[in-house]
Amino acid sequence: MSIQCRIIILGLFSLLSVGAVANELYTCKLDAKKTKGWIPSTIQISFNDDRQVTKLYSANYDDYDIDKAKVIRYTKDFREIKYIGTYKTLKGANRRTIHTITILPKLNNKISYTMKFSHFSNHYTATGKCKKAELNQTKAKTKTKATLTCPADISMCSGATVCARASYFTGSQHLWDKAKSSQKYVTEAKRRGLSCDGATVFTGKSESVQKNTSDIDQTKDRTTLAYKKLNGYGVAKDLRGALRLFLMSAKQGDANAQNWLGKMYHQGNGAIKNYKKAYMWFNIAHANGYTTAGSTRDLVGQSMSSSDISAAQDTSSACIESDYVDC
């Protein structure tokens, strides 16, 4: 066999080897104590067979947009991605942020994370370790099926969404709707053992609901911390941190956090004043049982045009129906 043929065959084998890389999921913990919230303490990153980022997620950092994550290096020694974000200041200015994340498979999947502002010297770094899992095609398909969103799969709906669709308010009275369209939500609320208001408590909680009790407690603790940060009670006053924590709890269905978001957008305290967003969050909080949010919502509406109110109501519906994805 000639040398040229051998080179061609080796080259083809190399290309086939590149294409055979399995889907990878890295679950990482970072020492992010001194990063002032710019770097998350936990993060999940996955790559597909084409060496593209398919997941970039952190429960305590909600600013990621998967389309802005680019792979810089992907070799046997490196998994390096760059994420370009935008931070909006309290004065409305946009600041470009650059996040560089590097995983080292050969060094026990160590991870390093650097975040910096493009026009400032401020930068933050953290290191940690990841656990790696390889996902084959069968698992990937199963995962896709499991991530159907609410309301296509009612089991994926949050408790707040289930309660909002199963019941309605008339004045100060909380009623259970008998319409056929809401019966599946009433059934789901009973199956989970949800307490959708102070007067209605279902019994017979399933095991899955009992396991979620810690999640509910965690959301309440996060809302409490956000309140402290907003007012500087026992912790350093941090309006941006409070806004982020309230938003995280609000998207978990916490009506208290939703009401506070409405206040922040209404008053322009920690957020740019925005009557549409204030109306939306007051409206959602009211739908989730925070009764006084309704009167505050109507007060905000007095400063809005009828078209803006209609748009805010549509946004409220879209937010709840998407299980707080489209908010």
C-alpha positions as CSV (number, residue, x, y, z in Angstrom):
1,M,0.0,0.0,0.0
2,S,1.4,3.4,-0.9
3,I,2.1,6.1,1.6
4,Q,-0.6,8.4,0.1
5,C,-3.2,5.7,0.5
6,R,-2.2,5.2,4.1
7,I,-2.4,8.9,4.8
8,I,-5.9,9.1,3.3
9,I,-7.1,6.0,5.3
10,L,-5.7,7.4,8.5
11,G,-7.4,10.8,7.8
12,L,-10.8,9.1,7.2
13,F,-10.4,7.1,10.4
14,S,-9.6,10.4,12.3
15,L,-12.7,12.0,10.9
16,L,-14.8,9.0,11.9
17,S,-13.4,9.1,15.4
18,V,-14.3,12.8,15.7
19,G,-17.9,12.1,14.8
20,A,-18.1,9.3,17.4
21,V,-17.9,11.6,20.4
22,A,-20.9,10.8,22.7
23,N,-23.2,13.4,24.1
24,E,-21.8,14.7,27.3
25,L,-23.3,16.3,30.4
26,Y,-21.1,18.0,33.0
27,T,-22.6,18.8,36.4
28,C,-20.2,21.2,38.2
29,K,-19.7,22.8,41.6
30,L,-17.8,26.0,41.8
31,D,-16.2,27.9,44.7
32,A,-18.0,31.2,43.9
33,K,-17.9,32.8,47.4
34,K,-16.0,36.0,46.3
35,T,-17.6,36.5,42.9
36,K,-20.4,38.7,44.0
37,G,-23.0,36.7,42.2
38,W,-21.4,37.0,38.8
39,I,-20.4,33.3,38.8
40,P,-22.8,30.6,39.8
41,S,-22.1,28.0,42.5
42,T,-23.5,25.2,40.4
43,I,-23.8,24.8,36.7
44,Q,-24.7,22.2,34.1
45,I,-23.2,22.1,30.6
46,S,-23.8,19.6,27.9
47,F,-22.3,19.1,24.4
48,N,-23.8,17.1,21.5
49,D,-22.1,14.9,18.9
50,D,-21.4,18.0,16.8
51,R,-19.5,19.6,19.7
52,Q,-22.1,22.3,20.2
53,V,-23.4,23.5,23.6
54,T,-26.9,22.1,24.1
55,K,-27.3,23.1,27.7
56,L,-26.1,25.9,29.9
57,Y,-28.1,26.1,33.1
58,S,-27.7,27.2,36.7
59,A,-30.5,27.3,39.3
60,N,-28.9,30.3,41.0
61,Y,-28.0,32.2,37.8
62,D,-30.9,32.8,35.4
63,D,-29.2,35.1,32.8
64,Y,-28.0,32.4,30.4
65,D,-29.1,32.3,26.8
66,I,-28.0,29.1,25.1
67,D,-27.7,30.9,21.7
68,K,-25.0,33.1,23.0
69,A,-22.8,30.2,24.1
70,K,-20.0,29.4,21.7
71,V,-17.4,26.6,21.8
72,I,-13.9,28.0,21.6
73,R,-12.0,24.7,22.0
74,Y,-13.1,21.1,22.1
75,T,-10.2,18.6,22.3
76,K,-9.4,15.5,24.4
77,D,-7.9,17.9,27.0
78,F,-10.2,20.9,26.8
79,R,-13.9,21.8,26.7
80,E,-13.9,25.6,26.5
81,I,-16.9,27.8,25.8
82,K,-17.4,31.6,25.8
83,Y,-20.7,33.2,26.8
84,I,-21.3,36.9,25.9
85,G,-24.0,38.5,28.1
86,T,-25.4,41.9,28.7
87,Y,-25.9,43.5,32.1
88,K,-28.4,46.4,32.3
89,T,-27.5,48.9,35.0
90,L,-30.0,50.6,37.2
91,K,-29.6,53.7,35.0
92,G,-30.6,51.8,31.9
93,A,-27.1,51.4,30.4
94,N,-26.0,48.1,28.8
95,R,-22.7,46.6,29.9
96,R,-21.1,43.7,27.9
97,T,-20.0,40.7,30.1
98,I,-17.7,38.0,28.9
99,H,-17.9,34.5,30.6
100,T,-15.2,32.0,29.8
101,I,-15.7,28.4,31.1
102,T,-13.1,25.7,30.7
103,I,-13.4,22.0,31.7
104,L,-10.4,19.8,31.8
105,P,-11.4,16.1,31.2
106,K,-7.8,14.9,31.7
107,L,-7.5,16.5,35.1
108,N,-10.5,14.9,36.8
109,N,-12.9,17.2,35.0
110,K,-11.7,20.3,36.8
111,I,-13.5,23.5,35.8
112,S,-12.4,27.2,35.8
113,Y,-14.8,30.1,35.3
114,T,-13.8,33.7,34.5
115,M,-16.2,36.6,34.2
116,K,-15.2,40.1,33.2
117,F,-16.7,43.3,31.8
118,S,-15.5,44.2,28.3
119,H,-14.8,47.9,29.1
120,F,-13.8,47.6,32.7
121,S,-11.0,46.0,34.7
122,N,-13.5,44.2,37.0
123,H,-13.2,40.4,36.7
124,Y,-14.1,37.4,38.8
125,T,-12.7,33.9,38.8
126,A,-13.8,30.6,40.4
127,T,-12.7,27.0,40.2
128,G,-14.3,23.7,41.0
129,K,-14.9,20.1,39.8
130,C,-17.5,18.5,37.5
131,K,-19.1,15.1,37.3
132,K,-19.4,13.8,33.7
133,A,-22.2,11.7,32.2
134,E,-22.4,10.4,28.7
135,L,-25.8,10.4,27.1
136,N,-26.6,8.0,24.3
137,Q,-29.2,8.6,21.7
138,T,-31.9,6.6,23.5
139,K,-31.5,8.6,26.7
140,A,-31.5,11.8,24.7
141,K,-34.9,10.9,23.2
142,T,-36.3,10.0,26.6
143,K,-35.1,13.3,28.0
144,T,-36.8,15.2,25.2
145,K,-40.0,13.4,25.8
146,A,-39.8,14.2,29.6
147,T,-39.3,17.9,29.1
148,L,-42.7,18.6,27.5
149,T,-43.8,21.9,28.9
150,C,-47.0,22.9,30.6
151,P,-49.9,22.8,29.6
152,A,-49.1,20.0,27.0
153,D,-48.1,17.8,29.9
154,I,-50.0,18.8,33.1
155,S,-47.6,17.0,35.3
156,M,-44.9,19.6,34.3
157,C,-47.1,22.5,35.5
158,S,-46.1,24.2,38.7
159,G,-48.5,24.1,41.6
160,A,-49.3,27.8,41.1
161,T,-50.3,27.2,37.5
162,V,-52.5,24.2,38.5
163,C,-54.2,26.2,41.2
164,A,-54.7,29.2,39.0
165,R,-56.4,27.1,36.3
166,A,-58.4,25.0,38.7
167,S,-60.0,27.9,40.5
168,Y,-61.0,31.6,40.2
169,F,-61.8,34.6,42.3
170,T,-65.1,36.4,42.5
171,G,-64.7,39.4,44.8
172,S,-63.0,38.0,47.9
173,Q,-64.3,34.5,47.4
174,H,-62.2,31.7,46.0
175,L,-64.2,29.2,44.0
176,W,-63.5,25.9,42.2
177,D,-64.6,26.1,38.5
178,K,-66.9,23.3,37.4
179,A,-66.2,23.9,33.7
180,K,-64.9,20.9,31.8
181,S,-61.8,22.8,30.7
182,S,-60.6,23.2,34.3
183,Q,-61.5,19.7,35.6
184,K,-58.2,18.2,34.8
185,Y,-56.5,20.9,36.8
186,V,-58.8,20.3,39.8
187,T,-58.0,16.6,39.5
188,E,-54.3,17.3,39.4
189,A,-54.5,19.6,42.4
190,K,-56.2,16.8,44.4
191,R,-53.6,14.3,43.2
192,R,-50.8,16.5,44.4
193,G,-52.5,17.4,47.6
194,L,-52.2,21.1,46.9
195,S,-53.5,23.7,49.3
196,C,-54.6,26.3,46.7
197,D,-55.9,28.8,49.2
198,G,-56.3,29.2,53.0
199,A,-59.8,27.6,53.0
200,T,-59.2,24.6,50.7
201,V,-56.8,21.9,51.8
202,F,-56.7,18.6,50.0
203,T,-55.6,15.5,51.8
204,G,-53.7,12.5,50.8
205,K,-50.4,13.9,49.5
206,S,-48.6,11.7,47.1
207,E,-45.0,10.7,47.7
208,S,-43.9,13.0,44.9
209,V,-45.5,16.0,46.6
210,Q,-43.9,15.2,49.9
211,K,-40.5,15.2,48.2
212,N,-41.2,18.6,46.8
213,T,-41.8,20.1,50.3
214,S,-38.1,21.0,50.6
215,D,-38.3,22.9,47.2
216,I,-41.2,24.9,48.6
217,D,-39.2,25.7,51.7
218,Q,-36.2,26.7,49.7
219,T,-38.3,29.1,47.6
220,K,-39.7,30.7,50.7
221,D,-36.2,31.1,52.2
222,R,-35.0,32.7,48.9
223,T,-37.9,35.2,49.0
224,T,-37.0,36.0,52.6
225,L,-33.4,36.6,51.7
226,A,-34.5,38.8,48.7
227,Y,-36.6,40.9,51.1
228,K,-33.6,41.4,53.4
229,K,-31.3,42.4,50.5
230,L,-33.9,44.8,49.2
231,N,-34.1,46.6,52.6
232,G,-30.7,45.9,54.1
233,Y,-32.1,43.9,57.0
234,G,-29.3,41.9,58.5
235,V,-27.4,41.8,55.2
236,A,-25.8,44.3,52.9
237,K,-28.4,46.1,50.8
238,D,-28.2,44.7,47.3
239,L,-31.1,45.8,45.0
240,R,-29.8,43.8,42.0
241,G,-29.4,40.7,44.1
242,A,-32.9,41.2,45.5
243,L,-34.4,41.5,42.1
244,R,-32.7,38.4,40.9
245,L,-33.8,36.3,43.9
246,F,-37.4,37.6,43.7
247,L,-37.5,36.7,40.0
248,M,-36.2,33.2,40.7
249,S,-38.9,32.6,43.4
250,A,-41.6,34.2,41.3
251,K,-40.8,31.7,38.5
252,Q,-41.3,28.9,41.1
253,G,-44.8,30.2,41.6
254,D,-44.3,32.2,44.9
255,A,-47.1,34.8,44.9
256,N,-45.3,36.8,47.6
257,A,-42.2,37.2,45.4
258,Q,-44.4,38.0,42.4
259,N,-46.1,40.8,44.4
260,W,-42.7,42.2,45.4
261,L,-41.6,42.2,41.8
262,G,-44.7,44.2,41.0
263,K,-43.7,46.8,43.6
264,M,-40.1,47.0,42.4
265,Y,-41.2,47.7,38.8
266,H,-43.9,50.1,39.9
267,Q,-41.7,52.1,42.2
268,G,-38.5,51.8,40.1
269,N,-36.7,50.5,43.2
270,G,-34.0,48.1,42.2
271,A,-35.4,47.9,38.7
272,I,-36.2,50.4,35.9
273,K,-39.7,51.6,36.4
274,N,-42.0,49.7,34.1
275,Y,-45.8,49.8,34.5
276,K,-46.4,46.9,32.1
277,K,-44.2,44.6,34.1
278,A,-45.6,45.9,37.4
279,Y,-49.1,45.2,36.2
280,M,-48.2,41.8,34.9
281,W,-46.6,40.6,38.2
282,F,-49.4,42.1,40.4
283,N,-51.9,40.3,38.1
284,I,-50.1,37.0,38.4
285,A,-49.7,37.3,42.2
286,H,-53.4,38.0,42.4
287,A,-54.2,35.0,40.3
288,N,-52.1,32.9,42.6
289,G,-54.0,34.0,45.7
290,Y,-52.3,37.2,46.8
291,T,-55.6,39.1,47.1
292,T,-54.3,42.6,47.8
293,A,-52.2,42.5,44.7
294,G,-55.4,43.0,42.7
295,S,-56.1,46.5,44.1
296,T,-52.5,47.5,43.6
297,R,-52.7,46.2,40.0
298,D,-55.7,48.3,39.4
299,L,-53.9,51.4,40.8
300,V,-51.0,50.8,38.4
301,G,-53.6,50.5,35.6
302,Q,-54.8,54.0,36.2
303,S,-51.5,55.3,34.8
304,M,-51.6,53.0,31.7
305,S,-53.5,53.2,28.4
306,S,-56.1,50.6,27.6
307,S,-53.9,49.0,25.0
308,D,-51.0,48.7,27.5
309,I,-53.3,47.1,30.0
310,S,-54.5,44.6,27.4
311,A,-50.9,43.8,26.5
312,A,-50.0,43.3,30.1
313,Q,-52.9,41.0,30.6
314,D,-51.9,38.9,27.6
315,T,-48.3,38.7,28.9
316,S,-49.7,37.6,32.3
317,S,-51.6,34.7,30.6
318,A,-48.6,33.7,28.5
319,C,-46.4,33.7,31.6
320,I,-48.7,31.4,33.6
321,E,-49.5,29.1,30.6
322,S,-45.8,28.6,29.8
323,D,-45.2,27.7,33.5
324,Y,-43.2,31.0,33.9
325,V,-41.0,30.5,30.9
326,D,-42.5,33.4,28.8
327,C,-42.5,36.1,31.5
